Amino acid sequence: MRSLIRLLLALLPALACAGQAVHITLLHVNDVYQISPVDNGTRGGLARLAALKKQVQAESPHTLLLFGGDTLSPSVASNTFRGEQMIAAWNATGLDMAVFGNHEFDFGPDILQARMAESHFPWLGANVHDKTGNALFANARASEIRTFDGIKIGFLGVVTPSTAQSSRPGPQLRFDDANIEARREAGRLRAKGAMAVVALTHQDLAQDRKLAETGAVDLILGGHDHVLMQTLAGRTPIFKAGSDARLVARLDLYLDRDSRRLTHLDWEMLPLDARTPEDADAARVVAGFENRLSALLDQPVGETSVALDARQEPSRSRETNVGDWLADIYRNRTGAEAAIVNGGTIRSNAGYGPGKLSRRDILSILPFENLIVKLDVSGRILRAALEHGLSEIHESRESGRFPQVSGIRYVYDPRLPVGNRLTQVTVNGAPLEDDRRYALAVNTYLAGGGDGYKMFKGQTFLITPENALSETAEVIEALTAGSPVAPRLDGRIKSLP
Ligand SMILES: [Zn+2]
């Protein structure tokens, strides 16, 4: 009798658990470049994210906060702190793990290694190897196993191999096929008893779909794309949560002990806005860096030996030395043949120098922190874009679409009808050919059809927004490297009569 009771008691925990699901909550964000809220303070912000994690954890104890890559760069703050501010803020949010994004390598492998050493969370990168020793990069891990109520969940991380070209990882690193490494690592995790495998990926959606179709992983939480994505390929769901933590993907996983399977999955996109209070500790960390940045913004970063003209009316109606300078930086930094900067990008409506320039001066000229991309366009599209830029010139000298250029020289007559105002266009000295292809640098605003530049929408990217450079940071870097700068008008834009 006594032994029977003992047996029953021994069985009790198993009986109690039989048929019971283990509930795990995953919070996921990707492509976060700012520690403070974005969109004029309305969305995102890592102090709010920290508070959200605590809220969710109070209700669902098995909660993990995951990050899908791209955080150390690009931004004006990172131009100063080399990503240190991001890691400090991530530590304060209680981030549980992160996968490398391509932008993690923008400052080179040594800076990344320093940032990894500061991280209170593991970095995953199953396909990033040292060329010489074949070991994983630095102290990165291929995967992690987390155990909840005796149930093991595997997490693996991979990053797009295009990082080798789009970023600056140096000659020592090798980026292997992300999906081959992900499948291999998923197999290892299952062999170690993982009941479900979650892939943290930083690659484009087409690649995620290929991984999903193999059925090797149960769930893909992605990054690299900056738009909200909720999709399914094969039987594997894929989620990406936009950028800058404007949204947080919440996934609730229910795992059955008996069948050892993921029985169901609920998800929800949580907006991160003013309704979420800020976590006080995280807010302190963020404020500390913002105050340091504010002080640093006033320090000189270079010098101009001529007066810089960033006034609104000239920027939007004729060649200016700031327009030439910016467009030249766009073209040079992307290796494009030509560049167009819409006059409306130049904001401060002020003159500068001759003399020293601070970071704040450059930020006042370029407050949007636009990204610079490179498009593959036909001569016909390039001509249409220039005509569009000149389409309001007769009516208004305040139209933001006016095209400041580099690599291009054009003559126009404002008395001619809209769409036919160009009388002469050359690209690097040769007449513009409608059927030739041109590599053109523009900012993401124009590439997305902003200011009416609809002809750029849908064109092929040679440098995608995901791999793009920060306009403001590139200008600061060019200013520092070329100081003193002396941009002068060279007659690249001429108006008749
Ligand atoms: Zn990316």
Boltz pocket constraint, residues with backbone or C-beta under 6 A from the ligand:
constraints:
  - pocket:
      binder: B
      contacts: [[A, 69], [A, 70], [A, 101], [A, 102], [A, 103], [A, 202], [A, 223], [A, 224], [A, 225], [A, 466], [A, 467]]
      max_distance: 6.0
